[in-house]
Amino acid sequence: MQEQLDFLAIGDIVTEPFIRLKDAHVTCRIDHEECEICMRWGDKIPYDFAVLMPAVGNAANAAVSAARLGLKTALRAYVGDDVYGPECLEVLKKEGIDTSLMVTEAGKKTNYHYVLWYQDQRTILVKHEDFTYTVPDVSEAPKWVYLSSLAANSEPYHHALIEWLKKFPTTKLAFQPGTFQMKLGKDVLKDVYARTDIFFCNKEEAERILELPVGTDYKVLLQGIKALGPKIVVITDDARGGFALDENGAVLHTPRYPDTRPAYEITGAGDAFASSTTVALSLGKSLGEALQWGAVNASSVLQKVGAQGGLLSRAELEQNLANPPGPFALETL
């Protein structure tokens, strides 16, 4: 019989080559808004280097984060019977993640994305395989389920997961929607929002989910998402840090961790923030403390290529938290 899991991440797993571009430029219709990356049409474009990153994606990144922070962690995701599937499983095992709930589906390809990395930003070309999603078979209620990015064919899977969670009323649900989950819409996934204990997205994603204009005040966004059902809502806003609306209606703000180094590569910072906040809550930390755990780990991820290289151990995170290089005070707004 499987031991009780502290943290069960559910979502797609991906292999991603990061391609560092050097011959490109960015144009924006508005200052730092509606920007496009541009390269010469029909030409051979030189690049600096490429790095292959197996076993990534929102849920896999969250699982690695939780495992490094000391939780008994498993991932439910699907790989194909190609060369990339076993490679993803091996990475997870090396991180101490329980892979017994992983599925290798015959005749399918493992998800493979391309990351175009220019300066400190990235544009990701995504393609999710249509896997035959089924709920995981666990004998004990996981303490936390962390649900994130899934493919466009996953609507029935979401509803099946919510039915499955009815067997485990004590299990808490963290929801960090990915691209296709946001495209499905808040009405289609209303049962997911209603079951969610803590919800994570960034400001632009909140505007998209709520169909509100760019520049909407963060308090309006927090209240709008909370009205969909989550008990706690967390919205990150790049350099402004993270804002949370708690169960009692209080708004908390953590600034970005004051690392004086510029960001090297930003992929996975949001995953690190959300997963580390969830881990801290699972360990009995207050919401305010948990948000600061998230900010510390997100800052570390910004200094490495990819979403997992900068993820910290618990000792490293607590060391950074205790010794910030500048002001790092939690606020109640």
C-alpha positions in Angstrom: 0.0 0.0 0.0 1.3 3.4 -1.0 2.2 5.8 1.8 0.3 9.0 2.2 1.7 11.7 -0.2 2.4 15.2 1.0 2.2 16.6 -2.5 0.8 15.1 -5.6 1.3 17.2 -8.7 -1.0 16.6 -11.7 -0.3 18.0 -15.2 1.7 17.5 -18.4 5.4 16.9 -18.4 7.5 18.3 -21.2 11.0 18.1 -22.8 12.2 21.6 -23.8 15.3 22.7 -25.7 16.2 26.3 -24.8 17.6 28.1 -27.8 19.6 31.3 -26.9 19.0 33.8 -29.7 21.4 36.7 -30.4 20.2 38.0 -33.8 16.6 39.3 -33.1 14.8 42.4 -31.9 11.6 43.2 -30.0 8.9 45.6 -31.1 6.0 46.8 -28.8 2.8 48.5 -29.7 2.6 50.0 -26.2 5.5 50.5 -23.7 6.4 47.0 -22.7 3.0 45.7 -23.7 1.8 43.7 -26.8 5.4 43.0 -27.8 6.6 40.7 -30.6 10.0 39.1 -31.2 11.2 39.6 -34.7 13.8 37.8 -36.9 14.6 38.1 -40.5 12.2 36.3 -42.8 13.5 33.4 -44.8 17.1 33.7 -43.5 19.5 31.6 -41.5 19.5 33.0 -38.0 22.6 32.4 -35.8 22.1 31.5 -32.1 24.4 31.4 -29.1 23.7 27.9 -27.8 21.0 25.4 -26.9 20.3 23.4 -23.7 18.0 20.4 -23.6 15.7 20.4 -20.5 13.8 17.1 -19.9 11.0 16.6 -17.3 9.8 20.2 -17.1 6.4 21.8 -17.4 4.4 23.5 -14.6 3.4 20.3 -12.7 6.8 18.7 -13.0 8.5 21.9 -11.9 6.2 22.0 -8.9 7.0 18.4 -8.1 10.8 19.0 -8.2 10.3 22.1 -6.0 8.3 20.2 -3.4 10.7 17.3 -3.4 13.8 19.6 -2.9 11.9 21.3 0.0 11.5 17.9 1.7 7.9 16.8 0.9 7.0 13.2 0.0 6.1 14.0 -3.6 4.6 12.2 -6.6 3.8 13.3 -10.1 0.9 12.1 -12.3 1.8 12.9 -15.9 2.0 11.1 -19.2 4.9 10.3 -21.4 5.1 8.6 -24.8 7.0 5.4 -25.7 9.7 7.4 -27.4 13.3 8.2 -26.3 12.2 11.2 -24.2 9.7 9.3 -22.0 12.4 7.2 -20.1 14.6 10.3 -19.9 11.9 12.3 -18.1 11.2 9.4 -15.7 14.9 9.2 -14.9 15.1 12.9 -14.0 12.2 12.6 -11.7 13.6 9.6 -9.9 16.9 11.4 -9.4 15.0 14.2 -7.7 13.4 11.7 -5.3 9.9 12.0 -6.9 7.6 8.9 -6.7 7.0 7.9 -10.3 4.6 5.1 -9.6 1.7 7.2 -10.8 3.3 8.2 -14.1 1.9 6.7 -17.3 3.7 5.7 -20.4 1.2 5.6 -23.2 1.9 3.4 -26.2 1.8 5.1 -29.6 2.2 8.6 -28.2 5.0 11.1 -28.2 6.3 12.8 -25.1 5.4 16.5 -25.1 8.2 18.5 -26.7 8.2 22.3 -26.7 10.8 24.9 -28.0 11.9 27.8 -25.9 13.2 30.8 -27.9 15.3 32.7 -25.3 16.2 36.3 -26.0 17.7 38.7 -23.5 16.0 37.8 -20.2 12.6 36.8 -21.8 11.4 33.7 -23.6 8.8 32.7 -26.1 7.7 29.1 -25.9 6.4 27.1 -28.9 4.0 24.5 -27.3 2.4 21.3 -28.6 0.6 19.0 -26.2 0.0 15.4 -27.1 -3.6 14.1 -26.6 -3.1 11.6 -23.9 -5.9 9.3 -22.6 -6.1 10.9 -19.2 -7.4 8.9 -16.2 -7.5 9.7 -12.5 -4.6 8.3 -10.4 -5.1 5.3 -8.2 -4.0 6.1 -4.7 -4.9 4.3 -1.5 -4.7 7.3 0.9 -5.7 10.9 0.6 -2.8 13.1 -0.5 -2.4 16.1 1.8 -2.1 18.4 -1.2 -2.9 18.0 -4.9 -1.3 20.6 -7.2 -3.1 20.9 -10.5 -1.5 22.7 -13.4 -1.1 22.7 -17.2 -2.8 20.1 -19.3 -3.7 19.7 -23.0 -6.6 21.0 -24.9 -8.4 17.7 -24.7 -8.4 17.6 -20.9 -11.8 19.1 -20.1 -13.3 15.7 -19.1 -10.2 14.9 -17.1 -10.7 18.0 -15.0 -14.3 17.0 -14.1 -13.1 13.4 -13.4 -10.4 14.8 -11.0 -13.0 16.8 -9.1 -15.2 13.7 -8.8 -12.1 11.7 -7.6 -11.3 14.4 -5.0 -14.8 13.9 -3.5 -13.3 10.7 -2.0 -10.7 12.8 -0.3 -12.4 15.7 1.4 -9.4 16.5 3.6 -7.1 16.9 0.5 -6.3 20.5 -0.3 -6.2 21.6 -3.9 -3.8 24.2 -5.4 -4.6 25.3 -8.9 -2.2 27.0 -11.2 -3.9 27.0 -14.7 -1.9 26.6 -17.8 -2.5 28.0 -21.3 -5.2 25.5 -22.4 -6.9 25.6 -19.0 -7.3 29.3 -19.4 -8.6 28.8 -22.9 -11.3 26.4 -21.6 -12.6 29.3 -19.6 -13.8 29.9 -16.1 -17.3 28.6 -16.7 -16.2 25.3 -18.1 -13.9 24.7 -15.2 -16.2 26.2 -12.5 -16.1 23.0 -10.5 -12.3 23.2 -10.4 -12.4 26.8 -9.2 -15.0 26.0 -6.6 -12.9 23.1 -5.1 -9.7 25.1 -5.1 -8.1 26.0 -1.7 -5.4 28.3 -3.2 -5.2 29.7 -6.7 -2.1 31.1 -8.6 -1.7 33.1 -11.7 0.1 36.3 -12.8 -1.6 39.6 -13.4 -1.9 39.2 -17.2 -3.4 35.8 -16.8 -6.0 37.0 -14.3 -7.1 39.7 -16.8 -7.4 37.0 -19.4 -9.4 34.7 -17.2 -11.8 37.4 -16.1 -11.9 39.0 -19.5 -10.9 42.4 -18.1 -8.7 45.0 -19.8 -5.0 45.3 -19.4 -4.1 47.5 -16.5 -7.1 46.4 -14.3 -6.3 47.1 -10.6 -4.9 44.0 -8.8 -7.6 44.3 -6.0 -10.3 43.9 -8.7 -8.5 40.9 -10.1 -8.1 39.3 -6.7 -11.8 39.8 -5.9 -12.9 38.6 -9.3 -10.9 35.3 -9.1 -12.1 34.8 -5.5 -15.7 35.1 -6.6 -15.1 32.0 -8.8 -14.6 29.9 -5.7 -11.0 29.6 -4.5 -10.5 30.2 -0.8 -7.2 32.0 -1.3 -6.1 33.8 -4.4 -2.5 34.7 -5.3 -1.6 37.0 -8.2 2.0 37.8 -9.1 3.0 41.0 -10.9 6.6 40.6 -12.0 8.8 43.3 -10.2 5.9 44.3 -7.9 6.0 40.8 -6.2 3.0 38.8 -5.2 -0.5 39.8 -3.9 -2.8 37.5 -2.0 -6.4 37.7 -0.9 -6.9 35.4 2.1 -10.0 33.6 3.4 -11.0 36.5 5.6 -10.7 39.2 2.9 -7.3 40.6 3.9 -4.9 41.5 1.1 -1.2 40.6 1.7 1.8 41.7 -0.4 5.3 40.3 -0.6 7.8 42.3 -2.6 10.1 40.5 -5.0 13.1 39.1 -3.2 15.8 41.8 -3.3 18.5 40.0 -5.2 20.6 42.7 -6.8 21.6 40.5 -9.7 19.6 41.0 -13.0 17.5 38.1 -14.1 19.4 35.6 -16.3 16.4 33.6 -17.6 12.8 33.8 -16.3 11.3 30.4 -17.2 9.7 28.8 -14.2 9.8 31.7 -11.7 5.9 31.6 -11.5 6.0 27.8 -10.9 8.6 28.2 -8.2 6.6 31.0 -6.5 3.3 29.0 -6.6 4.8 25.6 -5.6 7.0 27.0 -2.8 4.0 28.9 -1.3 2.0 25.7 -1.4 4.8 23.7 0.2 5.1 26.3 3.0 1.4 26.1 3.7 1.6 22.3 3.9 4.3 22.7 6.5 2.1 24.9 8.7 3.5 28.3 7.7 1.2 31.3 7.7 0.1 32.6 4.3 2.4 35.6 4.7 5.4 33.4 5.4 4.4 31.1 2.6 4.3 34.0 0.1 7.8 34.9 1.1 9.0 31.3 0.6 7.6 31.7 -2.9 9.4 34.9 -3.6 12.7 33.5 -2.4 12.6 30.4 -4.6 11.3 32.4 -7.6 14.3 34.8 -7.3 16.7 31.9 -7.3 15.2 30.3 -10.4 15.7 33.6 -12.3 19.5 33.1 -12.0 19.6 29.7 -13.9 18.6 28.5 -17.3 15.3 26.6 -17.1 12.7 26.1 -14.4 14.5 23.7 -12.1 18.2 24.6 -12.0 17.7 27.3 -9.4 15.2 25.5 -7.2 16.5 25.5 -3.6 16.6 23.0 -0.8 14.8 23.9 2.4 18.0 24.8 4.1 19.1 27.0 1.3 15.7 28.7 1.1 15.5 29.3 4.9 19.1 30.7 4.7 18.1 33.2 2.0 14.9 34.1 3.8 16.8 34.9 7.0 19.4 37.0 5.2 17.9 39.1 2.4 20.3 41.5 0.8 17.8 44.4 1.2 14.3 45.3 2.5 11.9 42.3 2.2 9.0 43.1 4.5 5.5 41.5 4.1 2.7 44.1 4.0 -1.0 44.0 4.8 -2.8 46.4 2.4 
